Amino acid sequence: MDGIRVGNRVIGADAPVTVGWENIPRVEGGPVKQFIFTWFQPTILFALIAFWYYAPDSIAKASTAIAIGIGFRVFLLALEWINPRYDSWRLTWKELATDLFYVGISYTLVRLASRYFGDDAIIEAIQNNFDLDKLAWFTTMPLLLQAFLISFIFDFGQYWMHRGMHNWYPLWLTHSVHHYITQLNVNKGAVGNPVELFLIGLGIGGFFDFLPRAALLAGAIGLAVGSYQHINVRFNSPRWWRYLFNTTEHHSLHHSQDFEASRSNYSGTWIFIDRMFGTCVDGEAELLGMEGGRRMSIREQMTYPFTEGWKTLKEKFARPVAVPAE
């Protein structure tokens, strides 16, 4: 397999991928369906921004955001059945049950660990030890600008954490489990080892002071963009959307069985961060996973970073076996 040269790299030499937006299939159907699946994503984004911008204080709170998030993901699950990107990614009951198991871990175990050991706790300790005040002047900026900065600052940190996970072996051990998924569905972002889910959620936003409503707006942007990373739906995303935001197409390349393709598109929301650092590849892939698409059991996903790390350490520090002289 020859692959396609993208910059200094050859994409698709290990597994089939599609490179270039002009080569990606479009939504099939009449003008109404074409219109819906072209403007669905921007409409949801602007609707959520408008809601959180104008919502009264009585409902502009975290519990409302959680309810909207759950409802939106349930709706996207239904959308996967209506207009799937690939039939090979169709959700089965076993696949759904596995995904929901990891969603449950994210909302309980990982969230509990983040509360006591996450970025907020770390930042608070740093501020207390070094007598650092938060950057309160951020609250004087326009609300939408604050929301953008919260989203961008978090995603910028996530980009480097994610890129580090692909380039530093100890971090890769925690992240590699997530790359054994063989299809994309709306809840696949939660599938992975809990250590990795904890690490990928770390950020530096706590160093800054933002208005609470700005944080809700930033969360709405993340929901209306990040939810599509792992989803089995075909969209005709507008050109500007594909340039600014990470899409299902981008993220399917990141999960491709092709090695070079998997080392691209690290950002979570703003794909132009990848464009800034030369790691963006526009395209998509259907064949996902590692080791030819080998699936991991939940037990192996939970233990793999530790068992594989222990195996590596034993091999590295094993005493050489003396060979008897003849």
N, C-alpha and C positions, 0 to 999 in steps of 0.2 A: 504494500500500500504506500503510495507516494506521498500523500498528504498535500496540503496547500500552504504556501509560504505566507505568513502574516508577520510583517516586520522582520525581526531576526529569528523567528521561530517557524517550525513546520508543524501545522495543526492537522491532525487526522491521519498520522502515519501509523498509529497503533489500533485505531478503531474508527468506524465511519462516523463522520460529523458533517454538518452543513455549515459553511462559512459564507457570510454575506447576507444582508437582509433581502436582496433581490432573489435569493434562492430558497427562501423560506415559504412554504405553502400558506395560502391565505384562507380565510373562512369561506366555506362553500355554502351557497344558499341564495335566497332572494334579497332584494334591496333592504327590506326591514331587518333581516338577520344581519346583513352586512353593517347596517347602521348601528344596531345595538352592540355588536361585538367590536365596533371601532371606537365608539364613544362611551362605552360602559365604564372603563377605568377612569378617564378624566372626570366624568359626571360624578362618580362616587367620591373621588378626591375632593372636588370643589364643594360637593354637598356636605361632606363631613367638616371641611374647614368652615363653611358658613354656619353649620350647626354649632360648633364649639365657639365660634366668634360671637354669635348673637344669643346663645342659650342663656337663660336666667341663672343666677347663682344657685338657685334651689336645686337645679338638676345638673349643673356643670361640676361634677365631682367624679372621683375615681370609680365608684360603683356603677355609674352610668356608662363610663368608658368600658368597663369589663363586660357589662351586658351587651353593649353594641358590638364589641369584639367577638363575643361568642355567637351572637345572632348572625353577624356577617360571615363568619366562617361556616356556619351551618348552611347559609344560603350558597356559599361558594361550593360546598360539597354537592349540593343539588345541581349547580351549574356544571360540575364535572360530568354528570350523567347526560346533560342536554347537549353539550358541545365539547366532547373530549378532544384533546390534542392528538393523543395516540390511544388506540384501542388496547394496546399492550400495557398501558398504564391504568386501565380501569380498576377501580377499587373493589376488592372482595371483602367479605365480612371478616375474614382472618386478618387481612391487611388493615382494615379499619380498627379492629380491636387492638392490634399492636400499636397503631398510631395513637389511639386514645390512652393506652397505658403510659406512653411517653408524655403525652399532654398532661396527664395526671401528675407525673413526676415533676414536670416543669412548674406546675401550679402549687406543689407542696414542698417536696424535698429541696429542689433547686431554689425556690423562692425563700424558703426558710434559711438556707445557707447564705443567700445573698443578703438577708437582713442582718446577719451577725458578722459575716466575713466579706461582704461584697464591697463595691466601690464606695458607697456612702460611708460605711464604717471605716474604711481605710482613709478616706479623705478627711473625715472628722478627726481621726487620730493625728494625721499630719498637721491639720490646722491647729489643734490643741497644743501639740508639742512645739510647733514653730511660730505660734501666735500669728497665724495667717488669717486674715479676714476674707470673706467671699467678695467677689467683684460685684458689689451691689449696684454699680452704675448700669449694669445690663438691664435692670428693671425699668430704666428710663427710655429704652429704645421702643419703637413701635412693636405692637404685640406680634404681628406676623413675622417680623424680623427676628424676634426672640425665639419664636417657634422654629424658624428655619435654622437658627444657630444651634438650638438644642439638638435637632435632628442631625445636622451636619457634623457637629462636634462628636456626637456619639458614633456616627457612622464612620467618621475619619479614624477614630480609635479602633472601631471594630474592623476596619479594613486592614490595619497593621497587625492587629491580633490574629485575624484570619490568615493573612499572608505569612505571619510568623509560624502559624500552625502547619503550613505547608513547607516550611524551610528549616525548621528546627525540630529534630527528631523527638525530644521529650514532649513537645506540644503536639506534634503529629500523631503520637500514640493516642492522645485523647480525642483528636479530631477524626482520625482515620475511620473510626466506627461509622460516622455519619456518611462516609463515602461508600459504604457497602449497600446503601439503599439502591434498588434497581428500578424504581419508578418515582415520579413526582406526584404527590397529592397534597391537598391544602395543609394537612397537619404534619407533613414530613419534616418540617423545620425543627420539630421537637424531638425527632428521632436521633438519638446519640447517647454517648456516655454522659452521665450527670456532671462529671468533672469538666468536660468540654462545654456543656450548656452553661455552667457557672462562669467559666473563663470568658466565653464569647459575650457574656452580658456585662462585663466590666467596662466602665467608661470614666471619663474625667469631667463630666458635666456638673458633678457636685461641687467643683471648685467655683462655680459661677452662681449668682443669684438670678433666678428668673421668676416671673409671675406664675402662679399655679395654672392659670388658664393657658399660658404659653406652653406649659408642659403637656396639657391636655391636647392642644393643637398639634404639637410635635408627635404625640402618640397617634393622633388621627392620620397624620401623614405616613407614619410607619405602618399603620394598619392598612391604609388605602394603597400602599405601594408594596410593602414587604410581604403582604399576604399572597401576592401572585408569584413569588419566587418558586415556591413548591406547589404548583397547581397543574392539574391536567385539563386545561381549557385553552382552546385556540382563540386568540385575539388578533385583530388587525390594529395593533397599537399605532397611534399617530407617530410620525417621525420624531417630533420633539420629545415625546414620551420616551421613546427608545434611546434617545440621545442623553436624557437626564437621568432616567431611572433604571434600576436593575429590573429585568424582566424574566419571565419563565424561560424564554429562549436563552438569555445570558446564563442563567443558573443551570440549565440543562447541560450546557457546554462544560460548566464547572464540575458537574457530576459525571461527565463522559468517561468512558473506559479508555479514552485517549489521554495519555499522560500530559502532554503539553496543553491540551485544551483544559484539563482540570486545574492547571496552574494559571488560571485567568479569572476575571470577574469576581473579585474578592469582596467587594462592597455589599452592604445589605440593602441599602435604599438608593443611594446616589451613585449610579454607574459612572458619572463623569469623574468621580475620584479615581476609578480605574483608568479612565481616559487620560487623566493628568499624569499618571505614573506608568503609562504604557502597558498596562496589564489587561486592557479591555479587548475582547474578541466578540464581534457581532456574529451570531449564528445560533444553531441549536443542535441537539443530539437526542436520539431516542434510546440508544443502548447505553445504560448507565451502570455504575458500580465498579467494583474492583475484582481482580482474579477471574475475569471473564464473566462477571455477573453473579459471583457466589453470594448467597444470602447468609447472613449471620442470625443465629438464634438470639433471643433476648438475653439468655444467660451469657453467651459469648460476648455480646455487646457490652454487658455490664463489667465483665472481667478482663476483656482483651487488653486494655492499656497496661494493666498491672502484670498479667501473665506474660505478655510480649516484652514488656520492659524488663522483667526478671530474667527472661530467657536471654535477652540481649546482654544484660550485665554478666550473667554466668559465662556467656561465650567470650566476652571481652576480658574478664579477669580469670578465666580458667587457666590452670597451670598446664604448661606444655607437657605432653606425655614423653617420657624419656624412651628413646629407641635404643635397644641393646646393640652393642657393637658386634659385628660379625667376626 
